[in-house]
Amino acid sequence: MNRGLLLIALLLISLGARAEDFPRPAAIEPAVQFWTRVYTEVTTDQGYIHDARHLGVVYETLDLPPPAYYRDRQKVEKQAKARVVSALNALAQGKREGLSADEARVLAAWPEGTSSSTFRAATQDVRFQLGQSDRFKAGLARSGQWKPFIRQVLATEGLPAELDVLPHVESSFNPAAWSRVAAAGMWQFMPGTARQFMRVDHVVDQRMDPFTATEGAARLLKRNYATTGTWPLALTGYNHGAGGMVKAAKVTGTTDIATIITSYKGRAFGFASRNFYPSFLAALTVDRNAEHYFPGLRLDAPVDYDLLTLNEYIPASALARSTGLGMEELQRHNPALREPIWNGDKHIPAGYTLRLPRAELQHPLAQYVAGLPGDMRYSQQKPDLTHRIANGDSLWLIARRYDTSVAKLKSLNGLRGDNIRVGKTLILPGNAVAEPAIASLDASLAADPVYSVRKGDSLWSIARRFQVSQQQLAAWNGISEKHYLQPGQKLRVAAMESTQR
């Protein structure tokens, strides 16, 4: 049996009774086999030079310099592409005899009788694909920890069990994965999509929690299927958007995935979208036959967690001391909690479900939290320290004013670029201070306990500066804690009786 037939047989065995849900049309078979090779034959130190539309056409396998030599990698890739394009141009001019080694290899990659016009068009479709076999193998090992929960969620939602391999395509089952376009977590949610299913902000980003993100992904996939009517379209919609796939079906007049992949010319329907379903089928083949492709592979075991949903806000440092596990261990098992939690700018919020390994706890998690002293349990979160963007502001100027970094401002506010808009509010690090130390700033406080509000001030930042509570400051001035301050407004920053002694 040749390799192609073997792959088909393996997939049909793995799909079983659900084969009709995940069809494998002959037209996309070369793409499925291509991605199977990418996942099993070449590592991230290798790659293929290939045709972007006819994935059965692979011109060359490249060996790359180490990842640290990024420019050298780019050079090797660029030179290989140039060799192939040069050979294609020669073939496009009708050359078939006296071929160079490169020209002979490129000619052999195509079916016999390929026309000169096809070679000419192919000069625009020369592409490099990095290998993934080492990454896929590591993802298979990691999947052992998450698969039982994923399958449980899929079953609860009434979804096919085959969907449990989707994280191979998205992140190699890496819960800490980030993409260049701000997709995050094991299921690679974009922020806007994620917020429909989970909390994503500067305090908690549940895209990074494999459990919550799995539940969100299942709901998204279920919605995609209800919208598109087929699993090939629903899965492709995970990458391209379900609405985009409805449009593709309307434009092509069919829901047949092979027709859409080969003929739909949507502006945003690029290489990644066209190959999403074939790469899913390849991942399914490899995952269900992991021993065939990676003999002796050992899967990670699931962690037995003790769970507790908090009723109050608590400092992470207090929980670390109480459990004796340390901050790093708390963070490792609760990756949805963002930096402000761990540096003390924010408390672990009420309503958040903590997870810690039972094997590392001497007592139930609830017992540790109940044993925290009263001054370590709060009814409210620490308020945000903010800056309202004014004319002339830039991220660099704001970072300099508050003694922080542009990178930290962008991270806290989910900014991808450097552009900011006047009138919008930026969240600042909790320890940001825009003024000199209190001793030099407020030497005259005892004589005149009144402060003139400056641009960018908030009730919280002023309270911090004068070492009083926000509630006290609001009470002394007869305003609410949500009162919007105006530059030039006068605020009393000490109790009246303290100035009459």
C-alpha positions as CSV (number, residue, x, y, z in Angstrom):
1,M,0.0,0.0,0.0
2,N,1.5,3.4,-1.0
3,R,1.8,6.3,1.5
4,G,-1.3,8.2,0.3
5,L,-3.6,5.1,0.6
6,L,-2.2,4.3,4.0
7,L,-3.0,7.8,5.2
8,I,-6.5,7.6,3.9
9,A,-7.0,4.2,5.6
10,L,-5.7,5.5,8.9
11,L,-8.0,8.5,8.8
12,L,-11.1,6.4,8.0
13,I,-10.3,4.1,10.9
14,S,-9.8,7.0,13.2
15,L,-13.0,8.8,12.2
16,G,-15.2,5.7,12.4
17,A,-19.0,6.5,12.5
18,R,-18.4,10.2,12.3
19,A,-16.6,10.2,8.9
20,E,-19.6,11.9,7.3
21,D,-19.1,14.9,9.6
22,F,-15.5,15.4,8.5
23,P,-15.3,14.6,4.8
24,R,-12.0,14.2,3.0
25,P,-12.6,15.1,-0.7
26,A,-10.1,13.9,-3.2
27,A,-9.5,17.5,-4.3
28,I,-8.0,18.5,-0.9
29,E,-6.1,15.2,-0.4
30,P,-2.7,16.7,-1.6
31,A,-3.1,19.4,1.0
32,V,-3.9,17.0,3.8
33,Q,-0.9,14.9,2.9
34,F,1.3,18.0,2.8
35,W,0.3,19.0,6.3
36,T,0.8,15.5,7.6
37,R,4.3,15.7,6.3
38,V,4.8,19.1,7.9
39,Y,3.6,17.7,11.2
40,T,5.6,14.4,11.1
41,E,8.6,14.6,8.8
42,V,10.4,18.0,9.2
43,T,11.3,19.8,12.4
44,T,11.3,23.6,13.1
45,D,15.0,23.5,12.0
46,Q,13.8,22.5,8.5
47,G,11.1,23.4,6.0
48,Y,9.6,23.0,2.5
49,I,9.8,25.3,-0.5
50,H,6.5,24.5,-2.2
51,D,3.7,25.9,-4.3
52,A,1.1,27.8,-2.3
53,R,-1.9,26.5,-4.3
54,H,-0.9,23.0,-5.3
55,L,0.4,21.6,-2.0
56,G,1.4,18.4,-3.6
57,V,4.2,20.3,-5.4
58,V,7.2,20.5,-3.0
59,Y,10.4,21.7,-4.6
60,E,12.9,21.4,-1.9
61,T,13.5,20.5,1.7
62,L,15.6,23.1,3.5
63,D,17.9,22.7,6.5
64,L,18.0,25.9,8.4
65,P,20.6,27.6,10.7
66,P,19.7,27.6,14.5
67,P,16.7,29.8,15.4
68,A,19.0,32.3,17.1
69,Y,20.4,33.2,13.6
70,Y,17.2,34.6,12.3
71,R,18.8,36.7,9.5
72,D,20.7,33.7,8.3
73,R,17.5,31.7,8.2
74,Q,15.8,34.4,6.2
75,K,18.8,34.4,3.8
76,V,18.7,30.7,3.2
77,E,14.9,30.8,2.6
78,K,15.2,33.8,0.2
79,Q,18.0,32.1,-1.8
80,A,16.0,28.9,-2.1
81,K,12.9,30.7,-3.3
82,A,15.0,32.6,-5.8
83,R,16.4,29.4,-7.2
84,V,13.0,27.9,-7.7
85,V,11.6,31.1,-9.3
86,S,14.5,31.2,-11.7
87,A,13.9,27.5,-12.7
88,L,10.1,28.2,-13.1
89,N,10.9,31.1,-15.4
90,A,13.1,28.9,-17.6
91,L,10.3,26.3,-17.8
92,A,7.7,29.0,-18.5
93,Q,9.8,29.9,-21.6
94,G,9.4,26.3,-22.8
95,K,12.8,25.0,-21.8
96,R,12.6,21.2,-21.4
97,E,16.1,20.0,-22.4
98,G,19.6,20.7,-21.1
99,L,18.1,21.5,-17.7
100,S,20.1,22.5,-14.7
101,A,19.8,20.5,-11.5
102,D,17.4,23.1,-10.1
103,E,15.3,23.2,-13.3
104,A,15.1,19.4,-13.4
105,R,14.1,19.2,-9.8
106,V,11.3,21.8,-10.2
107,L,10.1,20.1,-13.4
108,A,9.9,16.8,-11.6
109,A,7.8,18.3,-8.8
110,W,4.9,18.9,-11.2
111,P,2.8,16.3,-13.1
112,E,4.1,15.3,-16.5
113,G,2.8,17.6,-19.3
114,T,2.4,20.7,-17.1
115,S,2.1,23.7,-19.4
116,S,4.4,26.7,-19.7
117,S,1.6,29.0,-18.6
118,T,1.2,27.0,-15.4
119,F,4.9,27.4,-14.6
120,R,4.6,31.1,-15.3
121,A,1.7,31.4,-12.9
122,A,3.6,29.3,-10.3
123,T,6.4,31.9,-10.1
124,Q,3.9,34.0,-8.0
125,D,3.1,31.1,-5.6
126,V,6.5,30.0,-4.3
127,R,6.2,29.7,-0.6
128,F,8.2,28.4,2.5
129,Q,6.6,26.3,5.2
130,L,8.5,25.8,8.4
131,G,8.5,22.2,9.7
132,Q,6.5,21.3,12.8
133,S,7.3,17.7,13.7
134,D,9.2,18.5,17.0
135,R,6.5,21.0,18.0
136,F,3.7,18.6,17.1
137,K,5.3,15.8,19.1
138,A,5.6,18.1,22.1
139,G,2.0,19.1,21.7
140,L,0.9,15.4,21.6
141,A,2.6,14.9,25.0
142,R,1.0,18.0,26.4
143,S,-2.4,17.0,25.1
144,G,-2.5,14.2,27.7
145,Q,-3.0,16.7,30.4
146,W,-5.9,18.5,28.7
147,K,-7.7,15.9,26.5
148,P,-9.9,14.4,29.3
149,F,-11.4,17.8,30.1
150,I,-11.7,18.8,26.5
151,R,-13.6,15.6,25.7
152,Q,-15.9,16.1,28.7
153,V,-16.8,19.6,27.5
154,L,-17.3,18.5,24.0
155,A,-19.6,15.7,25.2
156,T,-21.6,18.1,27.4
157,E,-22.1,20.4,24.4
158,G,-23.1,17.5,22.1
159,L,-20.1,18.1,19.8
160,P,-18.0,15.5,17.9
161,A,-15.0,14.1,19.9
162,E,-12.8,14.8,16.8
163,L,-12.7,18.5,17.7
164,D,-10.4,17.7,20.5
165,V,-7.4,17.9,18.1
166,L,-8.0,21.5,17.1
167,P,-5.4,22.9,19.6
168,H,-2.8,21.0,17.6
169,V,-3.5,23.4,14.7
170,E,-3.8,26.4,16.9
171,S,-1.1,26.2,19.6
172,S,0.3,22.7,19.8
173,F,-1.6,22.5,23.1
174,N,0.4,25.3,24.6
175,P,-1.7,27.3,27.1
176,A,0.9,30.1,27.1
177,A,0.9,30.6,23.3
178,W,0.7,34.1,21.9
179,S,0.5,35.0,18.2
180,R,1.8,38.0,16.3
181,V,-1.8,39.3,15.9
182,A,-2.6,39.0,19.7
183,A,-4.4,35.7,19.6
184,A,-3.7,33.9,22.9
185,G,-3.9,30.7,24.8
186,M,-4.3,27.1,23.9
187,W,-7.3,27.9,21.7
188,Q,-5.8,31.1,20.2
189,F,-8.7,33.4,20.9
190,M,-8.6,37.0,19.6
191,P,-9.6,39.5,22.4
192,G,-12.8,40.6,20.8
193,T,-14.1,37.1,20.1
194,A,-13.0,35.9,23.6
195,R,-14.9,38.6,25.4
196,Q,-18.1,37.0,24.1
197,F,-17.4,33.9,26.2
198,M,-15.0,34.9,29.0
199,R,-13.3,37.7,30.9
200,V,-10.4,39.4,29.1
201,D,-9.0,42.6,30.7
202,H,-5.9,43.9,32.4
203,V,-6.6,41.9,35.6
204,V,-7.9,38.5,34.3
205,D,-7.4,37.1,30.8
206,Q,-9.2,33.8,30.7
207,R,-7.9,33.0,27.3
208,M,-4.8,31.8,29.1
209,D,-6.9,29.4,31.3
210,P,-7.1,26.1,29.4
211,F,-10.3,25.1,31.2
212,T,-12.3,28.3,30.7
213,A,-10.9,28.7,27.2
214,T,-12.0,25.2,26.3
215,E,-15.5,25.9,27.4
216,G,-15.5,29.1,25.3
217,A,-14.1,27.3,22.3
218,A,-16.7,24.6,22.5
219,R,-19.5,27.2,22.6
220,L,-17.9,29.1,19.6
221,L,-17.6,25.9,17.6
222,K,-21.2,25.0,18.4
223,R,-22.3,28.4,17.2
224,N,-20.2,28.2,14.1
225,Y,-21.9,24.9,13.2
226,A,-25.3,26.3,13.8
227,T,-24.4,29.2,11.5
228,T,-22.8,27.3,8.7
229,G,-24.4,23.9,8.8
230,T,-21.3,21.8,8.2
231,W,-18.2,20.9,10.3
232,P,-15.7,21.8,7.5
233,L,-17.2,25.3,7.3
234,A,-17.6,25.6,11.0
235,L,-13.9,24.7,11.5
236,T,-12.7,27.0,8.8
237,G,-14.9,29.7,10.4
238,Y,-12.8,29.3,13.5
239,N,-10.0,30.9,11.5
240,H,-12.0,33.0,9.0
241,G,-15.2,33.7,10.9
242,A,-18.5,32.0,10.5
243,G,-19.9,35.0,8.7
244,G,-17.1,34.8,6.2
245,M,-17.8,31.2,5.5
246,V,-21.5,31.9,5.0
247,K,-20.5,34.5,2.4
248,A,-18.1,32.0,0.8
249,A,-20.9,29.5,0.5
250,K,-23.2,32.1,-1.0
251,V,-20.6,33.3,-3.5
252,T,-19.7,29.8,-4.7
253,G,-23.2,28.5,-4.5
254,T,-22.2,25.5,-2.4
255,T,-21.2,24.3,1.0
256,D,-18.7,21.8,-0.4
257,I,-15.4,22.6,1.3
258,A,-13.3,21.4,-1.6
259,T,-15.0,23.8,-4.0
260,I,-14.7,26.7,-1.6
261,I,-11.0,26.0,-0.9
262,T,-10.1,25.8,-4.6
263,S,-12.4,28.5,-6.1
264,Y,-13.4,31.1,-3.5
265,K,-11.5,34.4,-4.0
266,G,-12.5,36.3,-0.9
267,R,-10.2,39.2,-0.1
268,A,-9.3,37.8,3.4
269,F,-9.5,34.1,2.4
270,G,-5.8,33.6,2.2
271,F,-3.4,30.7,2.6
272,A,-4.2,30.1,6.3
273,S,-8.0,30.0,5.8
274,R,-7.8,27.8,2.7
275,N,-5.6,25.3,4.6
276,F,-7.3,25.3,8.0
277,Y,-9.6,22.3,7.3
278,P,-6.9,20.2,5.5
279,S,-4.5,20.9,8.4
280,F,-7.2,19.9,10.9
281,L,-7.7,16.6,9.0
282,A,-3.9,16.1,9.1
283,A,-3.8,16.8,12.8
284,L,-6.6,14.3,13.3
285,T,-4.8,11.6,11.4
286,V,-1.5,12.1,13.3
287,D,-3.2,12.4,16.7
288,R,-5.3,9.3,16.3
289,N,-2.3,7.3,15.1
290,A,0.4,8.9,17.3
291,E,2.2,5.6,17.9
292,H,2.6,5.1,14.2
293,Y,4.2,8.5,13.7
294,F,6.0,9.0,17.0
295,P,6.7,5.5,18.5
296,G,7.1,5.4,22.2
297,L,5.5,8.8,22.9
298,R,4.5,9.3,26.5
299,L,1.5,11.6,27.3
300,D,1.5,14.0,30.2
301,A,-1.0,13.0,33.0
302,P,-3.9,15.3,34.0
303,V,-3.4,17.3,37.2
304,D,-5.9,16.6,40.0
305,Y,-6.9,20.1,41.1
306,D,-8.5,21.5,44.2
307,L,-10.9,24.2,43.1
308,L,-12.3,27.1,45.0
309,T,-14.4,30.0,43.8
310,L,-13.5,33.1,45.9
311,N,-16.2,35.1,47.7
312,E,-13.8,37.9,48.5
313,Y,-10.8,39.7,47.1
314,I,-7.5,38.4,48.4
315,P,-3.9,39.3,47.9
316,A,-1.9,36.7,46.0
317,S,1.0,37.2,48.4
318,A,-1.2,36.3,51.3
319,L,-2.4,33.1,49.6
320,A,1.1,32.2,48.7
321,R,2.2,32.5,52.4
322,S,-0.8,30.6,53.7
323,T,-0.4,27.6,51.3
324,G,3.4,27.7,51.4
325,L,3.5,27.1,47.7
326,G,5.0,30.4,46.6
327,M,3.9,32.9,44.0
328,E,5.5,31.1,41.0
329,E,3.5,28.0,41.8
330,L,0.3,29.9,42.2
331,Q,0.9,31.7,38.9
332,R,1.7,28.5,37.1
333,H,-1.6,26.9,37.9
334,N,-3.7,30.1,37.5
335,P,-2.3,31.6,34.3
336,A,-5.5,33.7,33.7
337,L,-4.4,36.1,36.5
338,R,-2.3,38.9,35.0
339,E,0.7,40.8,36.2
340,P,-1.2,43.3,38.4
341,I,-2.3,40.4,40.6
342,W,1.3,39.1,41.0
343,N,3.0,42.4,41.7
344,G,0.3,43.4,44.3
345,D,-1.4,46.2,42.3
346,K,-4.6,44.1,42.3
347,H,-6.2,41.4,44.5
348,I,-7.3,38.0,43.2
349,P,-10.9,39.0,42.4
350,A,-14.0,37.6,44.0
351,G,-15.7,35.2,41.7
352,Y,-12.5,33.8,40.4
353,T,-12.0,30.1,40.6
354,L,-8.6,29.2,42.0
355,R,-6.9,26.0,41.0
356,L,-4.1,24.3,42.9
357,P,-2.8,20.7,42.7
358,R,-4.2,18.6,45.6
359,A,-0.9,16.7,45.8
360,E,0.9,19.9,46.8
361,L,-1.6,20.9,49.5
362,Q,-1.6,19.6,53.0
363,H,-5.2,20.9,53.6
364,P,-8.2,21.7,51.3
365,L,-7.8,25.0,49.5
366,A,-10.9,26.3,51.2
367,Q,-9.3,25.8,54.6
368,Y,-6.3,28.0,53.6
369,V,-8.5,30.8,52.3
370,A,-10.8,30.7,55.4
371,G,-7.7,30.9,57.6
372,L,-6.6,34.2,56.1
373,P,-6.8,37.1,58.6
374,G,-9.6,39.6,58.2
375,D,-7.3,42.3,56.9
376,M,-6.3,40.0,54.0
377,R,-9.8,39.6,52.8
378,Y,-11.5,42.5,51.0
379,S,-15.0,43.3,49.8
380,Q,-13.7,45.5,46.9
381,Q,-10.9,45.4,44.3
382,K,-8.1,47.9,44.4
383,P,-9.3,50.7,42.1
384,D,-7.4,51.4,38.9
385,L,-4.9,54.2,38.6
386,T,-5.7,56.0,35.4
387,H,-4.6,58.8,33.1
388,R,-7.0,60.6,30.8
389,I,-5.2,61.3,27.4
390,A,-4.8,65.0,26.6
391,N,-3.6,66.9,23.5
392,G,0.1,66.4,23.0
393,D,0.2,63.2,25.0
394,S,2.2,60.2,23.7
395,L,2.8,56.8,25.2
396,W,6.4,57.8,25.8
397,L,5.5,61.1,27.6
398,I,2.9,59.3,29.7
399,A,5.3,56.5,30.6
400,R,8.0,59.1,31.5
401,R,5.6,61.1,33.7
402,Y,4.5,58.0,35.7
403,D,7.9,56.4,35.9
404,T,6.9,53.3,33.9
405,S,7.6,51.9,30.5
406,V,5.7,52.1,27.1
407,A,5.7,48.3,27.0
408,K,3.9,48.1,30.4
409,L,1.4,50.7,29.3
410,K,0.7,48.8,26.1
411,S,0.4,45.5,27.9
412,L,-2.0,46.8,30.6
413,N,-4.2,48.5,28.0
414,G,-4.1,45.8,25.3
415,L,-2.5,48.2,22.8
416,R,-0.8,46.8,19.7
417,G,0.5,50.0,18.3
418,D,1.7,53.4,19.7
419,N,-1.4,55.4,18.6
420,I,-3.6,56.8,21.4
421,R,-6.7,59.0,21.2
422,V,-7.4,62.2,23.1
423,G,-10.1,61.7,25.7
424,K,-9.5,58.0,26.2
425,T,-8.4,56.7,29.6
426,L,-5.2,54.7,30.0
427,I,-4.8,52.3,32.9
428,L,-1.5,52.8,34.8
429,P,0.6,50.5,36.8
430,G,-0.6,50.5,40.4
431,N,2.7,51.9,41.7
432,A,2.9,54.7,39.2
433,V,3.3,58.2,40.7
434,A,3.4,61.3,38.7
435,E,4.8,63.6,41.4
436,P,7.9,63.8,43.6
437,A,8.0,62.0,46.9
438,I,5.4,63.0,49.4
439,A,7.9,64.5,51.9
440,S,9.1,67.1,49.4
441,L,5.8,67.6,47.6
442,D,3.6,68.3,50.6
443,A,5.8,70.0,53.2
444,S,3.2,72.7,53.5
445,L,0.3,70.3,53.9
446,A,-0.1,71.1,57.6
447,A,-0.4,74.8,56.8
448,D,-2.7,74.4,53.8
449,P,-4.4,71.0,53.5
450,V,-5.9,71.8,50.0
451,Y,-4.7,70.3,46.8
452,S,-5.3,71.7,43.3
453,V,-6.3,69.0,40.9
454,R,-3.9,68.6,37.9
455,K,-4.4,67.1,34.4
456,G,-4.4,63.3,34.7
457,D,-5.2,63.1,38.4
458,S,-7.8,60.8,39.7
459,L,-9.3,60.4,43.2
460,W,-7.3,57.2,43.7
461,S,-4.0,58.8,42.6
462,I,-4.5,61.8,44.9
463,A,-5.4,59.5,47.8
464,R,-2.3,57.5,47.3
465,R,-0.1,60.6,47.1
466,F,-1.4,61.9,50.5
467,Q,-1.5,58.5,52.1
468,V,-5.2,58.6,52.9
469,S,-8.0,56.3,51.7
470,Q,-10.2,57.1,48.7
471,Q,-13.2,56.9,50.9
472,Q,-11.8,59.5,53.3
473,L,-10.9,61.9,50.5
474,A,-14.4,61.6,49.0
475,A,-16.0,62.2,52.4
476,W,-13.9,65.3,53.3
477,N,-14.9,66.9,50.0
478,G,-18.6,65.8,49.9
479,I,-18.2,63.9,46.6
480,S,-18.7,60.3,45.5
481,E,-15.8,58.0,44.9
482,K,-16.8,58.0,41.2
483,H,-16.7,61.8,40.9
484,Y,-14.9,63.0,37.8
485,L,-12.2,65.6,38.7
486,Q,-11.6,68.7,36.7
487,P,-8.1,70.4,36.5
488,G,-8.0,73.3,38.9
489,Q,-10.6,71.8,41.2
490,K,-9.6,72.2,44.9
491,L,-9.7,69.2,47.2
492,R,-9.2,69.0,50.9
493,V,-6.6,66.3,51.6
494,A,-6.6,66.2,55.4
495,A,-9.2,66.1,58.1
496,M,-10.4,69.6,59.3
497,E,-9.6,68.9,63.0
498,S,-6.0,68.1,62.2
499,T,-5.4,71.7,61.0
500,Q,-6.9,73.4,64.1
501,R,-4.4,72.0,66.7
